[in-house]
């Protein structure tokens, strides 16, 4: 027995010692499964970060909108990004809600009535579906119409109804981790998901400013409130 232990000690002395750090970690464990998906430090007007839940876990996504044509009475919305039927319907609902909110906030603004708009969700080759980007789409459209930047380091998720109610979503843990991975500081979740968030481990929640909302007007105040910068013409 002692002989075997001595042999083990001798073998241990001859083992090559290797220092593993960030420069060579990939050589031993492979490429990262997840990576930060942040494209902007400050999102441009008309662009908002949302949160998605996939079979691989959580991820961030961007809702992009732009004006492609202006003609009186010709307001319309075109969508791209490999969107499924539910997400296409969500975009139409978001367009209607955004028009109603703009009418309430700025009755003289005829942007939606006279603008042909394009809404896109990268990456274009990745199929997407589900209703949870509804509130993000509304925010993107209003940002464009009002020429306002969305609050920095903010992401949101939540289904929206025609009356502006925010409905619950799935994947709270995965979406929260995705937000942390992209250095997001503020997250907006539906109020119904508060318990899901409260049950997360402290290290997942640490340092995040999380808001739980029931109606879109609460999101508007957080993302596009009076303190948000207006784009210079």
N, C-alpha and C positions, 0 to 999 in steps of 0.2 A: 504493500500500500504506500509506504514511504517512498519507494522507488518511483511509483507512478506520479506522486505529487512532485518529486524532484524533476521528473521529466517535463511535467506541465509547467513548472516554474522556468525551466530552461527554455521551453518553447515560447513562453510569454516574453522572455527577454529578447528573443530573436524576431518578434513580430514588429513589422515596420509601423511606426507611428505616423498617422496622417492628421493634419489639421484641416478641418472642414469649416469654411466660412462662406460668405455670400458670393465670393468669386468662383468657387468650385462646387457649390452645393448641387447645381444642376447635373454635374457629372455623376453624382451618386444617387440622387432621387428622381432624376428626370426633369422635364420641363414643368413649369407651374401649371396646375390644372385651371386655376383662376388668375386673373390679372385685372388691374385697374382699367376701367373702360371709360375713363373721363376724357372727353375731347376738348373741353374748354375750361379755362380758369374762371372766366365770367361768360355765361352764355349770351349770345347775341339776342337782340330783340326778335321775338317769334320762336325762340328755342327754349325748351324746358326739359329738365331731367326727370324721368320717371323711373319706376322700379318694377322689375319683372320677376316671375318665378317660373323656372323651366325644370326639365327633368335632371339637369346638371346642377341645379341650385338656383340661387338668386343672381340677378344681373341688373345693371342699370341700362336704361335706354333713353334716347333723345327723341322728343317730338319736335319736328321742324316744320314751320309754316312760312310761306312767302307769298307775296302778291305777284301774280303773273300778268294780269291785265286789269285795266280800270275802264268801266263803261257804265253809264247811269242805268240802274235797274237790272244789271246783269250779274248780280252776286251769285257765286257758285263755289263749290268745294270739290277738288279732285284729290284722291288719296292714292299713295303708292307705298311699297315696302313689304310686299308679300303678306297683306293683311287678310285674315279670315273673315267670314261673314259677320260674326259677332263684333269684331273690331271695326269693321266698316260701318256697321250700324252705330257703334259707339261714337265714331267720328261724326256721323250725321247728327246725333243727339248733341254732341259737344258744340257743333256749329250753331244749332238752334239755341242752346243755352247761352252761348257766348253773345249771340245777337240780342237776346233778351236782356242780358246783364249790361251790355253796352248801351242799350236804349235807356236803361235805368240810370246808369252812371253818367252818361254823356249823350243826351238826346239829340244834340246837333251833329253828332259824329255819324256820317253815312258810309263809313268804310265798308261794312259788310254788304250793304245793299248794292254797292257799286263796284265790288271787287271780285274777280275770279282768283281763287286761292288754291294753293297746292300744299297739301300736308303729306309729309314723308316721315317714315320711321326707319332709320338705318338699323342693322345692315340689310341691304336690299335682297340678299340671297337667303336670308333667314326667315322662314315662315313664322307668323305671329298671329295670335288670336286671343280673345278674352276681353272683358269689359273694364278691367282695372285701370286702364290708362285714360279713362274718360275725363277725370278732373285735370289731368296733365294736358290733354288736348284743349280743353277750355282755356286753360292758363296760357298756352302757346298762342291761341287765336287772339285772346285779349291783349297779350303782350304786343302782338303785331299791330292790332287795330289802334291801340293807345300809344304806340311807340314807347313802351316802357320796358326797361330791363327787369327781369325777375331777380328776386333776392339771391345774392351769391351763396354758394354752398348749400343749396336747398334741393331736395328731391321729394316727390309725392307719389301717392298711389291711392286709387279709390274709384269705384264705379259711380257714375253720375246719372241721375234721372232728369226728366224734362223739367221738373220743378226745382232742380238744384240740390236735391238730397244726395248725400254721399253714402254709398252702400259698402258693406264689408268686402274684404279681399282675402285671399289665401297667401300663405308663404311669408308671414310676418318675420319669422326668424331669418329666412334666407334673404329676404329683401333688406333687412337691417344690416346683415353682414355685408351684402353687396354695397350698401351705402357707405359703410365704414371703409371698405376696400378702396372706394373712390374719394375718400377724405371729405365726405358730406358731413356738414355740421348740424343741419336742420332737416327733419323728416316730418311729413304730414301724412297721418294715417286716419282712416275712418274711426269714429268714436267706438263703434262696436268691436274694434280690434284692440281696444285698450288692454283687456285681460290677456290676450295673446302676447302683447309686448311686455306686460308686467311679469309674465312667467319666464322671460328670457334670463339667461345667466347675467350676473352683474357686469362681467367683462365685455359682454356684447352691447349692453346699454350705456356703458360708461362714456361720458363726455358728449352725448347726443342731446340736442334740444328737440324734443318730440312733441308735436301738437296733434290732438285728436279732435276731429271736426264732424259735424252733422250736416252742415250746409255749405254750399260753395262760397257764399259771401265771406265765411270765415277764412277760406283759402285765399280769396282775393285780398283781404286785409294783410295776410301774412306774406304773400308772394308779390303783390303789385300795389301795396298800400302807398299812401302819400309820400312816404320817405324814399320810395324807389325812384331812381334816376330816369328822366325822360330823354330819349335819344334826340340829339340835335339834328335839325333838318338840314 
